[in-house]
Amino acid sequence: MNCLIVDDDRAWAKLIENYIGKTNFLQYLHTCYSPIDAANFLRKNKVDLIFLDIELPEMSGLDLAQTLSKDTQVIFMSAQANYAVKAFEIDVTDYIQKPVSYKRFLDSVQKANKREEEQDVLESKDHIFVKSANKLLKISIDDIRWIEAMSDYIMIHTKEKRHLVLSSLKAIEDKLPSRKFLRSHRSFIVNIDKIVSIDDSAIVIDDKTIPLGKTYKTKFLQSIRTI
């Protein structure tokens, strides 16, 4: 796993770099001492795992984490324990309280490694099963155009049909390949392979216009390939 360290404490960053060097499934890429430097680095480089301090100049680690691609894992680092609840609300892999031993570090990165392996298995599947109208339906991943939240249900739109499923958008999002499906709005997930065009506030798939919410826009645009 390729690793980036983001911390304005150089001594702590050097310790994490040394820990990474001792761990055979990790590869050290770079250290950034500010969130702005990190954002610039991430625009040009693929990173699997970020060791991210929370109390940073100009932008907090919590704010930076919310701009990241869904398939970039984050391990937060902080001397304070009071950020932990907020950190896990944005689905980070772990939260390390400084100072930390190598044993605690290893426990954390093993969790990240397991999560990546599970995601690779999930993304190798070409279909999902969903319960609709008292039946289990097999739906090809490639057939899904977009998914829309509708109160306690979701509507899965394929080219030929629509499927109403009792589920949350978060639950279906966790079952889909993260490199192919992105949240564009609090009520929509889209298949990026089916996008026709994107403008400042909307995405077009087939003849449907889907909103691109301000909260999701930066992360969405960072996650798709542009030229």
Residue pairs with C-beta under 8 A, 6 or more apart in sequence:
1 25
1 26
1 27
1 48
1 49
1 73
1 109
1 112
1 113
1 116
2 27
2 29
2 45
2 46
2 47
2 48
2 49
3 20
3 26
3 27
3 28
3 29
3 47
3 48
3 49
3 50
3 51
4 29
4 30
4 31
4 32
4 38
4 41
4 42
4 45
4 47
4 49
4 50
4 51
5 13
5 16
5 17
5 20
5 28
5 30
5 31
5 32
5 50
5 51
6 31
6 32
6 33
6 35
6 38
6 50
6 51
6 52
6 53
6 56
6 61
6 64
7 13
7 16
7 31
7 33
7 51
7 52
7 53
7 56
7 77
8 33
8 34
8 53
8 56
8 57
9 53
10 33
12 53
12 77
12 98
13 31
13 33
16 51
16 77
16 105
17 28
17 31
19 102
19 105
19 106
20 26
20 27
20 28
21 28
22 102
23 105
23 106
23 109
25 109
25 113
26 49
26 109
29 45
29 47
30 41
30 45
32 38
32 41
34 56
34 57
34 58
35 56
35 57
35 58
35 59
35 60
35 61
35 63
35 64
36 58
36 59
38 50
38 52
38 64
39 64
39 67
41 47
42 68
42 72
42 222
43 222
47 72
48 71
48 72
48 73
48 116
49 72
49 73
49 74
49 75
49 93
49 109
49 112
50 65
50 68
50 72
50 73
50 74
50 75
51 75
51 77
51 96
52 61
52 64
52 65
52 74
52 75
52 76
52 77
53 61
53 76
53 77
53 78
54 60
54 61
54 62
54 76
54 77
54 78
54 80
54 83
54 87
55 61
55 78
55 80
56 64
61 76
61 78
62 83
62 86
62 87
62 90
65 74
65 76
65 87
65 90
65 92
66 90
66 219
67 218
67 219
67 222
68 74
68 219
68 222
69 178
69 219
69 222
69 223
70 178
70 182
70 183
70 219
70 223
71 119
71 178
71 179
73 92
73 93
73 112
73 115
73 116
74 92
74 93
75 92
75 93
75 94
75 95
75 96
75 108
75 109
75 112
76 83
76 87
76 92
76 94
76 95
76 96
77 96
77 98
77 100
78 95
78 96
78 97
78 98
79 97
79 98
80 97
81 97
83 95
84 95
84 97
87 95
88 95
93 108
93 111
93 112
93 115
94 108
94 111
94 112
96 104
96 105
96 108
119 178
122 175
122 177
123 177
123 178
123 179
123 180
125 141
126 140
126 141
126 142
127 138
127 139
127 140
127 141
128 138
128 139
128 141
128 172
128 175
128 176
129 136
129 137
129 138
129 139
130 136
130 137
130 139
130 156
130 163
130 165
130 167
130 172
131 137
131 165
131 166
132 163
132 164
132 165
133 164
137 163
139 156
139 158
139 163
140 158
141 176
141 177
141 180
142 191
142 193
143 158
143 159
143 160
144 156
144 157
144 158
144 176
144 181
144 191
145 157
145 158
145 159
145 190
145 191
145 194
145 205
145 206
145 208
146 157
146 188
146 189
146 190
146 191
146 194
146 205
146 208
146 210
147 154
147 155
147 156
147 157
147 169
147 172
147 181
147 188
147 189
147 190
148 154
148 155
148 157
148 187
148 188
149 168
149 169
149 186
149 187
149 188
150 164
152 166
152 168
153 164
153 165
153 166
153 167
154 164
154 165
154 167
154 168
154 169
154 172
155 162
155 163
155 164
155 165
156 162
156 163
156 165
156 172
157 208
159 206
165 172
169 183
169 186
169 187
169 189
172 189
173 181
173 183
173 189
176 189
180 191
180 192
180 193
181 189
181 190
181 191
181 192
182 189
182 190
182 192
182 216
182 220
182 223
182 224
183 189
183 216
183 220
184 190
184 203
184 210
184 211
184 212
184 213
184 216
184 220
185 210
185 211
185 212
185 213
185 216
186 213
186 215
186 216
187 211
188 210
188 211
190 203
190 205
190 210
191 205
192 223
192 224
194 205
194 206
195 203
195 204
195 205
195 224
196 204
196 205
196 206
197 203
197 204
198 204
198 212
198 221
199 212
200 212
201 211
201 212
202 209
202 210
202 211
202 212
203 209
203 210
203 211
203 212
204 210
212 220
